[in-house]
Every structure is written in C-alpha cells, then in structure tokens.
C-alpha cells in the first residue's frame, strides 16, 4: 500500500488543537503540505521561497459562492520529508493527525495516510474538493473503516484557480464534513441560498454542515461571526465553525 517512497514538500508541522469543524478543540498533529491550486495572487506579505515549484503564499482565494479573501496560511515549502520522516516527528501519544495545506490532494497521499493508520492515528484531510481524491489516494483508503476509524475528509468548497470549478461531484460521497466560508460582502439571504443550493446539487445532506466566518489572518472578524450565527440559527441544523485557534491565539 505504501508504494514508491518519495518526499513530501512540507510547509510546517505542529501539535495544537483543531479550531474548526466537527473536531473543534481536539488535540491534533498538523502536517501542512506546500502548494495550492486555489490561490491566485500573491500578496505583498509573501516571502521569497527557495523552491520555485511551491512558491509562497498569502494568496487571494475564492470560496464557493464568490467570496474573495486572503489565505490565512503560509504554505511555501520549508522541507522535504518522506512519510517515515514525518511520522517519526509526531510526539508519542498523539491520536489524531490532520493533513492540510495548501491543497493536500496535489500530492500522492497513500504512503503518508497508510503509515499514519498503521501507527493507530486517526487521519484527517483538509481540502477544497477541486481535485479528484481517487487520483492521489487509493480508493481503499477512501473507504477505510467506519465511524471514528474512517478517514475524515473536511471539504471547504472553493474555486480552482486553473479550472474555475468548485468541488468535483465525484468527491462528494467521500466528504465527512462540509465547511462553507461566509463573508459579509453579500446579503445573508445570498449565502443561505449558496449553501442550500450546493447541498441539493451535490446531494450532500448526510455529512455535517459548518459555516465558517472569513476572518483576518490572525484574528476573528466579529461581524462575519455574527452573520454565521444568524445563518446557523435560521437553518436549524448548520453549525458554527469558529476558528477557535484565533480566539485562543495558538497555532
């Protein structure tokens, strides 16, 4: 299952609390892989990267529904490590690992996911859903286990910079939770329709639905958060994803 060994472009790794979605507050080891297919323009805050393949980022991104925002993560490459090297850095006792980015599905994930599972670690992947999951992750892993042991895929629908498309329909059955980014740029009715129409179009009602305010890079946006709370109340079933780490001022 591990396949040919190769190195992953790593932006950063750290042990912290999940601040978003279903597992908000859960301790996790974060593996941020470099590169993204969503970011369009580099901002002045960008730092020159020594790796031309995965240059820097605080990029301009577009969420499903058309909200443009500055990416809050710097995913330029800082190291290249094999799956074995990555797993060897994880502290003893860690039960959850989150593979994030950038866009993790730019990279062949089989060896890393398989090794994490072999160590008894629950695996989460954060994605925009714009790249076909089965192209870089063996379908056996996509279907692995059930309940708490299943590969957990958190999809935050965004627009691909290269194709101008949102989530690929064939990815929807593998998504464990949906996380929609909400801005104050348009009306609340507009965002309610965006999320509602998406869930119908993708037949995506089974997985939990979270609304996440588009916050500043390091701090929460009170107006965006208040809007999300109102939308969640209006829906009766959608939940707030607060980006808890920005309130706690932690990674």
N, C-alpha and C positions, 0 to 999 in steps of 0.2 A: 504493500500500500504506500510505502514512503517514497518509492520511485527514485529517480536520479537526484543525488544531493546537489544543491546549489545554494547560493547565498541570497538572503532577502535584503533589500535596501531598507534599513531601519532609520526612522527619524528620531524616535525616542522610546524608552521603556521606563515604566514607573509603577509603583504599588500605591493604590489610592482607593477611594470609594467611587462607585458608579453614581453619577449625578443625574442620570436620565432614565426614563422609561420604566419597564417592569421591575428591574433590579436596582432601582434608585436606593442608595445607602448601602449596598452590598460591597464588601471589600473585593477588589479585583486587581489583577496584574494586567496593565495595559501595554500592548505591543502596537506601536504606531508605525505602520509601513509608509514609506515615501511614495509620492506620486499620486496624481488625481486626474480624472477625466472630466471633472465638473468645473473646476476653477478656470476663469477666462483671463483675467487681467491681474498682473502683479502690482501690488500697491507700493508706495514709497517706503513702507516699513520693511520690505523684503531685504534679506541679507544675501550677498552673493554666495552661491553654492559652488563647491569644488566639483560637483557631479552634474554634468550637463544633461544627463538623462532624466534626472529628477530634480529640477531646479526648485527653488524656493517657493515659499508661499505665505503671505496672507493674500489670497486671491479673491477676486469677485466671483461669487457663485449665484446661481438662480435656483430657488426652490420650486417645486411643483406648484403651479398657481401664479408664477411670475414674480415672486418677491426676490429682489436682488439684495445681497448682503455681503459683507466682508467675512471671509472664513476666519474662525477664531482659533485655528490650529496652524502651527508652522510644521509642514510635513516635508521639509527638504532633508535629503539623506545625510546622516551623520556616521553611519557604519554599515557594513555588510556582513551578515552573520548567517550561518546555517541554522536549520531548525534545532539541531542539537545544542548549538551555542546559545541560542535564545532561551531554550528550556533550562539550560544549566544556570542561567542568571536568576530564574524565578526563585524567590525565597521559600524555604520549607513551610509547609502548611497551607500554601495558597490553594484555594479550592476553585477559583474562577479566574479565567483569563479572557481578556477582550482584545480581539484583533481589529484594529481600527486604522484610520488613515487621515487624510487622503482617501483613496479607494482601494481596499484590500483585494478586490477581485481583479485588479490589474496583474496580480501575481499568482503563481501556481501555489495553492494553499494546502494541497494534500499532505505533504510531509510534515508541515507545522501542525495542522489540525490533528493528524494521526498520532503524532508524538505527544501532544498535549493530552489527548484522550488516553493514551497508554499510561500516562502518569496519573490518571484519575482526576484530571482537571476538567471542569465544565467549560465549554468553549462558546464564546460569543463572537459574532462578527458584525461590525457596523458597516453599512453600505448605503449607497444611493439607489441601488437596484437597476442601474443603467447598463450594466454589463451582465452577460448571461452567466449565472452561477455555475452551471454544469460545464462551462468551458475551462474553468480553472480549479474546480473542486469536484472530486469524484462523486457521482450520484449516491454511492454507498454512504459517504459521509453526510450528504444532504438528508438522507433518510435515516441516519443513525439513531437508534434508541427511541425513547419516548419520554415524555414528561421532563423531569429535571435533568435527565441524562442526554436529551436531544440537543443537537447543535442548535444554538439560539441565534437567529439572524434578525437583527434590528434594522429595518429599512426606513430611511428618511428620504422620501421621494424628492429628487432634484432633476435638473435638466442637464443632459450631457453637452459639454462644450463642442464636441465634434459632430454629434448627430442631431442635436436639438430635440432629442427624445427624452421622455421621462422613463419610469420603471418599465422594464420589459415584462410583458404579460406572462411569459413562461416562468418568471421568477416568483410570481405571487404565491403559489402553493407552498413554497418553502419559507415564507416570511413568518417569523414568530411574533413580531410586533411591528406596528406602523407608527412612525413618528413624524408628524407634519409640522413644518416650520411656519409660524404665523407672524406676520408683520403688522404694523399699524398703517401701512401705506394705502390700504384699501379698506372698504367697509367690512363690518363684521358679517353682514349678510353675504358678501362676496366670499369670504373664507369659509363660511358654513357651507355654501354651495360647492366650493372647490373640494372640500373633504368628502362631503356626501356623495358628490358625483363620482369621485375616484373610487370610493368603496363599492359603489354599484357597478362601475365599469370593470373593475378588477375582481369582482365577486370576493371582496376582501373583508367580510364582516366577521369571520371567525377569530382572527387574531386581534389582540387588544389594540386599541387606537389611542395614541397620545398626541396631544398638541403641545408644541414647544415654542415659547416666545423667541423671536430673533433678538438675542441680547448683544451687548457690546462684547469685545474680545475678552475682557476680564471681569466685567461687572454685569449684573442683571439690569434689564430695562423694565421699570415699574409699569409703564403704560402698556407695553406689549404683554406683560404678565397678567395685568388686569383684564385685557381683552381675551386672553386664553381662558381665564377663569370664567368669564361670562359665556364664552362659546361652549365650554365643558358643561356648565350648568344647563345651557339651552339644549344640548344634545341628550343629556341624562345618562350617557354611557361613556363618552370620551373622557380622558383623564389629562391632568396637567403633568407635563414633564418639565420640572423647574430649572434644570441645570444646577443642581444642589451645590456642586463644587464651587460655583461662582459666588454663592452666598457664604460658604464656609471659607472661601479664599484658600483653596487647596488645589492640587493638580487633579 
